[in-house]
């Protein structure tokens, strides 16, 4: 019933995360009515594929330079503490930490977590790259900011042990009651962690 | 913090219907990880802008032909009853009716409904185009399939009066309890319409 080109486009749009057939169709129809947006988006996506890739050093998003390297804004920023390294799972986590303004060092994006259930073992983590980075950048402190989920905790524990031999200080982000949270509604594990991780005042 | 090209792309993506800043960012990041999808989508959107536009006759989606015309599959299908015309508000409504398989005639997409609150008056409806279509195609029966909302009903009533003079049979789609619906949970207006619109068996 639909033109073949449109069916193909709807199929492609439905491969975006969280987008089903119906939403993809809605996107496509809205762009038939707004041809300019389709043209601008086409150009923007072309540029994304051409000029954006993960930073060669840390995995954050970066523009590809003329000589083919990709260095992100954070790695290029000389005012950043270069001996302090924060390890995160995803770029989104890095962006969340940056918004908090609490991190003055640099980052390392793991890309994945240990996950026995999904068959992700230690050999799939970029350990060699991480070790090389710690040594070449003379990192003295590592903050493990993987999620506080089962996989995130397991990965943090694993990394802490692996990095011990390199003589760096390793810490884990705090887990507890979120800001403004009611104790009454906190789950047992969170509450347990809040008590265990108490700080003297 | 993000490369400028990426920020621009996220802004464009957030102009898609129902997409906010967060979702747009998620789309963009997923395509950094899947460069091929970005390239395919870029091409698909370019093709959309280049080759797809509303059908010149009915407003359904159509591919632009080599001589610059756009005729949809339904208008090109000679087996369709050409004297039966179904008037809908949007292309999505046309597609829903097509899926039902209950319509063997052709369509006319209005594009908008009368809406005093939004300042849409009769002069914004494509009345001239509709009249010309009815006369040139020798339409004998018109089905008004605008929504059963206040604006949709008002538009249907208005069109019924306007088309009276052309000597066509005009009908309105039935309003009542949906298939499988419980009377207990139907709202009063729907139930009232179901009773008013009863058919002898």
Boltz contact constraints between the chains, C-beta under 6 A:
constraints:
  - contact:
      token1: [A, 1]
      token2: [B, 98]
      max_distance: 6.0
  - contact:
      token1: [A, 2]
      token2: [B, 61]
      max_distance: 6.0
  - contact:
      token1: [A, 3]
      token2: [B, 52]
      max_distance: 6.0
  - contact:
      token1: [A, 3]
      token2: [B, 61]
      max_distance: 6.0
  - contact:
      token1: [A, 3]
      token2: [B, 63]
      max_distance: 6.0
  - contact:
      token1: [A, 5]
      token2: [B, 47]
      max_distance: 6.0
  - contact:
      token1: [A, 5]
      token2: [B, 51]
      max_distance: 6.0
  - contact:
      token1: [A, 6]
      token2: [B, 52]
      max_distance: 6.0
  - contact:
      token1: [A, 6]
      token2: [B, 61]
      max_distance: 6.0
  - contact:
      token1: [A, 9]
      token2: [B, 44]
      max_distance: 6.0
  - contact:
      token1: [A, 9]
      token2: [B, 48]
      max_distance: 6.0
  - contact:
      token1: [A, 12]
      token2: [B, 40]
      max_distance: 6.0
  - contact:
      token1: [A, 12]
      token2: [B, 41]
      max_distance: 6.0
  - contact:
      token1: [A, 12]
      token2: [B, 44]
      max_distance: 6.0
  - contact:
      token1: [A, 15]
      token2: [B, 37]
      max_distance: 6.0
  - contact:
      token1: [A, 16]
      token2: [B, 27]
      max_distance: 6.0
  - contact:
      token1: [A, 17]
      token2: [B, 26]
      max_distance: 6.0
  - contact:
      token1: [A, 17]
      token2: [B, 30]
      max_distance: 6.0
  - contact:
      token1: [A, 26]
      token2: [B, 17]
      max_distance: 6.0
  - contact:
      token1: [A, 27]
      token2: [B, 16]
      max_distance: 6.0
  - contact:
      token1: [A, 29]
      token2: [B, 91]
      max_distance: 6.0
  - contact:
      token1: [A, 30]
      token2: [B, 17]
      max_distance: 6.0
  - contact:
      token1: [A, 31]
      token2: [B, 48]
      max_distance: 6.0
  - contact:
      token1: [A, 32]
      token2: [B, 52]
      max_distance: 6.0
  - contact:
      token1: [A, 35]
      token2: [B, 49]
      max_distance: 6.0
  - contact:
      token1: [A, 37]
      token2: [B, 15]
      max_distance: 6.0
  - contact:
      token1: [A, 38]
      token2: [B, 45]
      max_distance: 6.0
  - contact:
      token1: [A, 38]
      token2: [B, 48]
      max_distance: 6.0
  - contact:
      token1: [A, 38]
      token2: [B, 49]
      max_distance: 6.0
  - contact:
      token1: [A, 39]
      token2: [B, 49]
      max_distance: 6.0
  - contact:
      token1: [A, 40]
      token2: [B, 12]
      max_distance: 6.0
  - contact:
      token1: [A, 41]
      token2: [B, 12]
      max_distance: 6.0
  - contact:
      token1: [A, 41]
      token2: [B, 45]
      max_distance: 6.0
  - contact:
      token1: [A, 42]
      token2: [B, 42]
      max_distance: 6.0
  - contact:
      token1: [A, 42]
      token2: [B, 45]
      max_distance: 6.0
  - contact:
      token1: [A, 42]
      token2: [B, 46]
      max_distance: 6.0
  - contact:
      token1: [A, 44]
      token2: [B, 9]
      max_distance: 6.0
  - contact:
      token1: [A, 44]
      token2: [B, 12]
      max_distance: 6.0
  - contact:
      token1: [A, 45]
      token2: [B, 38]
      max_distance: 6.0
  - contact:
      token1: [A, 45]
      token2: [B, 41]
      max_distance: 6.0
  - contact:
      token1: [A, 45]
      token2: [B, 42]
      max_distance: 6.0
  - contact:
      token1: [A, 46]
      token2: [B, 42]
      max_distance: 6.0
  - contact:
      token1: [A, 47]
      token2: [B, 5]
      max_distance: 6.0
  - contact:
      token1: [A, 48]
      token2: [B, 9]
      max_distance: 6.0
  - contact:
      token1: [A, 48]
      token2: [B, 31]
      max_distance: 6.0
  - contact:
      token1: [A, 48]
      token2: [B, 38]
      max_distance: 6.0
  - contact:
      token1: [A, 49]
      token2: [B, 35]
      max_distance: 6.0
  - contact:
      token1: [A, 49]
      token2: [B, 38]
      max_distance: 6.0
  - contact:
      token1: [A, 49]
      token2: [B, 39]
      max_distance: 6.0
  - contact:
      token1: [A, 51]
      token2: [B, 5]
      max_distance: 6.0
  - contact:
      token1: [A, 52]
      token2: [B, 3]
      max_distance: 6.0
  - contact:
      token1: [A, 52]
      token2: [B, 6]
      max_distance: 6.0
  - contact:
      token1: [A, 52]
      token2: [B, 32]
      max_distance: 6.0
  - contact:
      token1: [A, 61]
      token2: [B, 2]
      max_distance: 6.0
  - contact:
      token1: [A, 61]
      token2: [B, 3]
      max_distance: 6.0
  - contact:
      token1: [A, 61]
      token2: [B, 6]
      max_distance: 6.0
  - contact:
      token1: [A, 63]
      token2: [B, 3]
      max_distance: 6.0
  - contact:
      token1: [A, 91]
      token2: [B, 29]
      max_distance: 6.0
  - contact:
      token1: [A, 98]
      token2: [B, 1]
      max_distance: 6.0
